[in-house]
Amino acid sequence: MQFNNPASKKNKNKNMTTLHLKKSIYRSPRRFGLLFIPLLLACFGLWAAPNALGASTPNTKSAPLHIVDQNGRPAVNGVPSATGTIVDVQVGPAGKFTFYPSTVHILVGDTVRWTWANSGHSVTSGTPCTVNGQFCSPDDMNCNSGILSNQGAVYQHTFTEPGVYSYFCFAHCALGMTGVVNVSGCTPGWSAGPDLPSVGTRSVGVYFPPNGKFYAMGGRASDAAGSDFIHPFEYDPVSNTWTTKSATYPDNQVNNMACAVLIESTQPPDVIYCVGGSAAGQTTATARVFRYNPVTDTIDTLDAQDNWPGNASGTIVPGGFALAADSPLGTHLKLYILGGFDINVASTNQIWQFDPAGPIGSKWHQVANTPMGVMYAPTCTIDTHIYVAGASDFQGGTVVDTTNSFSFDSFTNTIGTIAPIPRATGETRALSFNGQMYVMGGGRVAPNPSNEVDIYDPGTNTWTTGSSVPAFTTARRNFPTDTDGISRIWLAGGYDSTGVPVASMEIFCQGGGTPTPTPTATASATATATATVTARPTPSPRPRPTPVPRP
């Protein structure tokens, strides 16, 4: 092995990293606070390779501004180029012998960019711990030498063939410092995926970066009492299969939850937290918080002192939700819940912040109020702002769709105005995809539900449809959906246009394919909470009565 030592320790990248922390939310919660070289780790790298000193100079190019979505994950800075997308991986974050994320899913022509958070590591291709010479840091040369690089080094490799590419750190492979790049040659656009293990609705979709899998958390098979799911569902993009996991939910109140990937110091680095929820056929709701570890397939419930205060009445389910930092130098991301549904009574307008690292009994803080009551609200984070576009409301004894749209600055705890979404919707999610907000179908008031994807650009404060992500095939609402933020979107289940739960899955692959589905008719935009419904000429859904509200 050789040790790659830069000529100057006070290099430009270090200064740019400091600026980067002050200006942006990090790609991963683990990237906060990684400004100092851990001397012990560097010494360990030298111990692992006592004769590994070389004169190579690492690439000191700094990383760009990163934007996080509702699960605290990055979106690419700007629109991907025609030749591919750059996906970032941290090398040795927080002094750990890991790559983060350890598994990434990309397309042919995409580039993986590794950035050294600590010194004394390499990126070396091959099955652990055998070099195969396909790629290696710092420059794809002398792979068998295992050249180690210092903090701030940047190495990237473009993958031109589909396949599964394993790699490891030459110095620390024996300690489990390994990674995988899954490269797919998928057809651009929407395609059908395998059905959920059951027809289902009111689940929450969560993409889990450490293993690259998609989870449907909670939900139910029908609106009948007792139909609530008791185990998480896991979708593996590599095998293209669903699995019902063994972990058991703490109760049956698992519909309409707020779930996201968070970090907490006493837990493994990443776990899925879920807040609140209701049971099929019931008009009560829980305030409990539980966490699911997909790696160990285990669930545990937080102390009752950390129940969500937004459901003090025992009848409120969460509204919109997103992850965001609360300051430029925040140590980790926090979960925000915006509004909620006091079942069969009214929407609510409180904004609550959840800090998983807070002490027992002090994890929740109310930070502001939304400008109007919002429930089942499409919500996501871009940069320092949480955006809401379209949301349900409870009017005249029924759930209705709206065009209510606004932003919330998590740094200053202030509400801002944005252009309203062009169509009324609700009971769906918004996703942060390549720096823009994507509102995925949804809505219940005819002609909804929709399959339209409405795209908001915060830079221009404008809405478009059909450009980067066209309409998906089956119109639906209350369905699990999420994204890796860069190249893929997953969705499954939900209520179809007849109000019946379905199991079908659709997968979007970035690549600019020609839109094939025609968006369903959508409600016209209004400035009020209740939208005026007007049908577009094609297609024309058949009229049907407004369903009775079902929490």
PyMOL commands that set and color helices and strands:
alter all, ss='L'
color gray80, all
select helices_A, chain A and resi 12-23+29-31+39-48+93-95+143-145+173-175+304-306+309-311
alter helices_A, ss='H'
color red, helices_A
select strands_A, chain A and resi 67-68+74-75+86-91+99-100+103-107+111-116+124-125+154-158+163-168+178-184+189-193+204-208+213-217+233-236+241-244+258-262+271-278+285-293+298-301+316-324+334-342+346-354+364-374+379-382+385-389+392-395+398-401+405-409+414-417+423-424+430-433+436-442+450-457+462-465+481-483+488-492+505-509+523-524
alter strands_A, ss='S'
color yellow, strands_A
deselect
rebuild
show_as cartoon
